[in-house]
């Protein structure tokens, strides 16, 4: 059930447990109730009947129904959040066997994997610790904001970009394969993997 105003109350009569019961719930609750019962493989009437049998306390069935729906939505949210958190951008980059890093919209390297550290260390003498990374200069052939906007429009495939990385007087050029960092929206960031030499 969808309504242009999800906060507008709607009345529905439900036959459950041999009784006809009327409920006046906001549209968003009816939508969530339909979704919950569909995922459980049961009818709205059976859900209401089961809820009424387990209800305790002095709250009315309408209040108990609202609370039950909200509890289910929060449980689904927590499960999805757990999945997202276990596959966050840092975990993806850390697990990748090729040199990779996360770059912010202002071109700061927020995180890098051990492969990227080794990539830099084999190309630049004296780059022997993580603190030395602050002296690295990374530039992209295409402005990062343009790349991020392209990836937002079409996230179905990674974007490719040339890069130059410098340390002291030495410069190395290469290619990056890039995708949006899925858990970094504000401000946005990109995951980048070294995909070749220029």
Beta strands, then each sheet from edge to edge (+ up, - down):
strand 1: 9-16
strand 2: 19-26
strand 3: 100-104
strand 4: 109-112
strand 5: 137-140
strand 6: 159-167
strand 7: 170-185
strand 8: 188-197
sheet 1: 1+ 2-
sheet 2: 4+ 3- 8+ 7- 6+ 5-
end
